[in-house]
Amino acid sequence: MKRRFALLALVIATSAADAQIIRRPVRSQGPTQWVGFTAGLVQPALLRDGTTSSTWDFGSATEFRLSYEKVLEGAGSSFGVAGGYASAPLLYTGGNGGTVCLSGCDAKATVMQLLAIFHGGDGLGFHQAFELTGGATAYSGFKTTDNERLAPTKTDVDLSFSIGYGFGYGLSPTSSIEVVQAIGLSIHQKTGLAANESNMPRSSTTRISFRLGLGGRR
């Protein structure tokens, strides 16, 4: 009889252990991809363009940016691409094609970016965030506020880089909000500029982003 009770207890214990193993939840390790939706206030520096003999004194503008990043497994960071767009106001002075603004004209231009982006910092609750970008900034559509065309009439593309640092708050394992302050640098063509004139304008951008995680790992 004791042997039968012992055998029954062993069967019950084994069944319970198997049930616990089967029912044990698989813990998610977070997303494999991030999609970012960003709005930023850009404060660019003055840019001198020797090709058109003009000066572009950009004012503050709102930039909208989308990004897609692939998570680097085990690194706590991600790498991908980002595209930005802004319709930027500026004081345009000079020019050698189309309308010439010797005393300066109120104008606007389209500024677009295509960048490689490295992002670090994610998680639940408050966390630090940083990013590095590198790619191209394109200037086009120069017009006065009276809709008169200004030079350059073709898209002008510069190499651009930036570094940013800030803080975020993880709402869930797959969503977060971040505020990042970035300092940018562009390399404009030196053609037509004096030797002591800089062709490397700097900019400052404050961005707020909503990040959405996709494809959770297990």
C-alpha positions in Angstrom: 0.0 0.0 0.0 2.8 2.5 0.9 4.5 1.6 -2.4 1.3 2.5 -4.3 0.9 5.8 -2.5 4.5 6.7 -3.2 4.1 5.8 -6.9 0.9 7.9 -7.1 2.6 10.9 -5.4 5.5 10.6 -7.9 3.1 10.6 -10.9 1.3 13.7 -9.5 4.5 15.6 -8.9 5.8 14.8 -12.3 2.6 15.9 -14.0 2.6 19.2 -12.0 6.2 19.9 -13.0 5.4 19.2 -16.7 2.4 21.6 -16.5 4.6 24.3 -15.0 7.2 23.9 -17.8 4.5 24.0 -20.5 2.7 27.0 -19.1 5.8 29.0 -18.4 5.5 32.3 -20.3 8.0 33.2 -23.0 9.4 36.6 -22.1 9.7 39.1 -24.8 13.1 40.8 -25.2 11.7 43.9 -27.1 11.2 44.8 -30.7 13.5 44.1 -33.6 12.7 47.3 -35.4 11.8 50.9 -34.5 9.8 53.5 -36.5 10.2 57.1 -35.4 8.0 60.1 -36.0 9.7 63.4 -35.2 9.0 67.1 -35.1 11.9 69.5 -34.5 12.7 73.2 -34.2 15.7 73.9 -36.3 17.9 77.0 -35.7 20.4 77.0 -38.7 23.4 79.2 -39.2 24.0 81.7 -42.0 25.3 80.0 -45.2 27.3 81.8 -48.0 27.0 80.3 -51.5 29.8 81.4 -53.8 28.2 79.8 -56.8 25.2 82.1 -56.8 27.0 85.0 -55.1 24.3 85.0 -52.4 23.9 84.7 -48.6 21.2 82.5 -47.1 20.3 83.7 -43.6 17.9 81.0 -42.5 15.4 81.6 -39.7 14.0 79.0 -37.3 11.9 76.3 -39.0 9.9 73.2 -38.1 11.3 70.0 -39.4 9.4 66.8 -39.8 11.3 63.5 -39.9 10.6 59.8 -40.3 13.1 57.1 -39.4 13.3 53.3 -39.6 15.9 51.5 -37.6 16.9 47.8 -37.1 17.8 46.8 -33.6 21.4 45.6 -33.1 20.9 42.4 -31.0 22.7 42.5 -27.7 23.9 46.1 -28.2 20.9 48.1 -26.8 21.0 50.3 -29.9 19.7 50.5 -33.4 20.9 51.6 -36.9 18.8 52.7 -39.9 17.8 55.6 -42.1 15.9 58.9 -41.6 14.3 61.4 -44.0 13.5 65.0 -43.0 11.6 67.9 -44.6 11.3 71.6 -43.7 10.0 74.7 -45.5 12.4 77.2 -44.1 12.2 81.0 -44.1 15.3 83.0 -44.9 16.7 86.4 -45.7 18.2 86.0 -49.2 20.9 88.6 -50.2 22.6 88.9 -53.5 22.2 86.4 -56.3 23.3 86.1 -59.9 20.3 84.4 -61.6 16.6 85.1 -61.6 15.7 87.8 -59.0 18.6 89.6 -57.5 18.2 90.9 -53.9 21.0 93.4 -53.3 19.5 94.7 -50.1 18.0 91.4 -49.1 14.6 89.7 -49.8 12.4 87.7 -47.5 12.3 84.3 -49.0 11.7 80.6 -48.4 13.3 77.3 -49.4 12.7 73.6 -49.1 15.3 71.8 -47.0 15.3 68.0 -47.2 17.6 65.4 -45.6 18.4 61.7 -46.1 20.6 60.4 -43.3 22.0 57.2 -41.9 21.2 57.2 -38.1 22.6 55.3 -35.1 20.4 55.5 -32.1 21.1 54.4 -28.5 18.9 54.2 -25.4 15.6 52.5 -25.0 13.6 50.9 -22.2 10.7 51.3 -19.8 10.5 54.6 -17.8 13.0 57.4 -18.0 16.2 56.7 -20.0 19.0 58.5 -21.7 19.0 58.8 -25.5 21.7 59.7 -28.1 22.0 59.6 -31.8 24.6 60.1 -34.6 23.6 60.9 -38.2 25.4 61.3 -41.4 24.2 61.9 -45.0 22.9 64.6 -47.3 21.0 67.9 -46.9 19.4 69.2 -50.1 18.3 72.9 -50.7 15.8 73.7 -53.4 12.8 75.8 -54.3 14.2 79.2 -53.4 11.5 81.8 -53.9 10.7 85.3 -52.5 7.6 85.7 -50.5 6.2 87.2 -53.7 6.8 83.9 -55.4 9.8 85.1 -57.6 12.4 82.4 -58.2 15.9 82.8 -56.8 19.2 81.1 -57.6 20.1 78.3 -57.4 17.3 77.0 -59.6 18.7 73.4 -59.2 18.9 71.4 -56.0 22.1 72.1 -54.0 23.3 69.1 -52.0 25.7 69.2 -49.0 27.2 66.5 -46.8 25.7 66.7 -43.3 26.5 65.3 -39.8 25.0 65.6 -36.4 25.3 64.4 -32.8 22.4 64.5 -30.4 21.7 63.8 -26.7 18.6 63.8 -24.6 16.1 61.9 -22.5 13.2 59.6 -23.2 10.3 57.9 -21.4 9.4 54.3 -22.3 5.6 54.0 -22.3 5.8 50.3 -23.0 8.4 47.8 -24.3 7.4 48.9 -27.8 6.7 52.7 -27.5 8.5 55.7 -26.1 8.7 59.5 -26.3 12.1 61.2 -26.6 13.4 64.8 -26.5 16.8 65.2 -28.1 19.0 68.3 -28.6 21.2 67.9 -31.7 24.1 69.9 -33.1 24.6 69.6 -36.8 27.4 70.5 -39.3 27.1 70.8 -43.1 29.9 71.0 -45.7 29.0 73.4 -48.5 31.0 73.8 -51.7 33.8 76.3 -51.4 33.5 77.5 -55.0 33.4 81.3 -55.3 34.2 82.0 -51.6 37.1 83.9 -50.2 39.8 82.0 -48.4 38.7 83.2 -45.0 34.9 82.5 -45.6 33.6 79.4 -43.9 31.7 76.7 -45.9 30.8 74.7 -42.9 27.6 76.1 -41.3 26.4 74.7 -38.0 22.8 74.2 -36.8 21.0 73.4 -33.6 17.8 71.3 -33.5 15.5 70.4 -30.6 13.5 67.3 -31.5 10.6 65.5 -29.9 10.0 61.9 -31.2 7.5 59.2 -30.8 9.1 55.8 -31.4 7.1 52.6 -32.2 8.7 49.2 -31.9 7.8 46.4 -34.3 8.5 42.6 -34.5 9.2 41.7 -30.9 12.0 39.2 -30.3 11.4 36.2 -28.0 
